[in-house]
Amino acid sequence: MFQSSWSDFADFEKIFVRISNTISEYVMQHWQEDFMFGYQFLNGCNPVIFKKCNTLPEKFPVTNEMVQICLERQMTLEEEIE
C-alpha cells in the first residue's frame, strides 16, 4: 500500500480502506484543506526542519498589501516578524 508514490487523489483513499475511526474519517474529509496540510506538516515525521526567521528574505514574494487583511494587529510583515 505504501510502496509507491501516489498518482492521483483517489490513491489517498486506499490508505483508509482498513482504517475506520473518528480521526481517519475527519482526515479523509479535510486532507486537501490548508489547515490540515499545515497540521500534518508541523506534526509530521520531521517537524524540526523549521527555523526561526529574524528577517524577511530579500526576494520574499509576499507584500504587506497582499496580507494586510490577515494581519489582525494592523502591523507590517517586518513588525510581525520582530
C-alpha positions as CSV (number, residue, x, y, z in Angstrom):
1,M,0.0,0.0,0.0
2,F,2.9,2.4,0.8
3,Q,5.5,1.0,-1.7
4,S,4.9,3.6,-4.5
5,S,4.1,7.2,-5.0
6,W,0.5,8.2,-5.4
7,S,-0.6,9.0,-8.9
8,D,-3.8,10.9,-8.0
9,F,-6.0,11.9,-5.1
10,A,-8.0,8.7,-5.3
11,D,-4.9,6.8,-4.2
12,F,-5.2,8.6,-0.9
13,E,-8.5,6.8,-0.2
14,K,-6.7,3.4,-0.4
15,I,-4.9,4.2,2.8
16,F,-8.1,4.3,4.8
17,V,-9.6,1.1,3.4
18,R,-8.9,-0.8,6.6
19,I,-8.7,2.1,9.0
20,S,-12.1,3.5,10.2
21,N,-12.4,5.7,13.2
22,T,-13.3,9.2,14.0
23,I,-9.8,10.6,13.3
24,S,-9.4,8.8,10.0
25,E,-12.8,9.9,8.8
26,Y,-12.0,13.5,9.8
27,V,-8.7,13.4,7.9
28,M,-10.4,11.9,4.8
29,Q,-12.9,14.8,4.8
30,H,-10.3,17.5,5.3
31,W,-6.9,16.3,4.0
32,Q,-6.9,18.7,1.0
33,E,-7.5,21.8,3.1
34,D,-4.7,24.2,4.0
35,F,-5.1,23.9,7.8
36,M,-4.8,20.1,7.6
37,F,-1.7,20.4,5.4
38,G,-0.2,22.7,8.0
39,Y,-1.1,20.5,10.9
40,Q,0.3,17.4,9.2
41,F,3.5,19.2,8.1
42,L,4.1,20.6,11.6
43,N,3.4,17.3,13.3
44,G,4.9,15.1,10.6
45,C,7.9,12.9,10.6
46,N,10.4,15.8,10.7
47,P,9.0,19.0,12.2
48,V,12.4,20.2,13.4
49,I,13.3,21.4,9.9
50,F,11.7,24.7,10.7
51,K,14.0,27.6,11.7
52,K,13.1,30.9,13.2
53,C,13.1,33.8,10.8
54,N,14.5,37.0,12.1
55,T,14.2,38.9,8.8
56,L,12.2,38.5,5.6
57,P,14.2,37.0,2.7
58,E,15.4,39.5,0.1
59,K,13.2,38.1,-2.6
60,F,10.2,37.3,-0.4
61,P,7.3,37.3,-2.9
62,V,4.7,38.5,-0.4
63,T,3.9,42.2,0.2
64,N,2.3,43.9,3.1
65,E,-0.6,44.7,0.8
66,M,-1.2,41.1,0.0
67,V,-1.5,40.0,3.6
68,Q,-2.9,43.2,5.2
69,I,-6.4,41.7,5.7
70,C,-4.8,38.7,7.6
71,L,-2.7,40.8,9.9
72,E,-5.1,41.4,12.7
73,R,-3.0,43.9,14.6
74,Q,-2.5,46.2,11.6
75,M,1.2,45.7,11.6
76,T,3.6,45.3,8.7
77,L,5.3,42.0,7.9
78,E,8.5,43.4,9.3
79,E,6.9,44.3,12.5
80,E,5.2,41.0,12.9
81,I,8.4,39.1,12.3
82,E,10.1,41.0,15.2
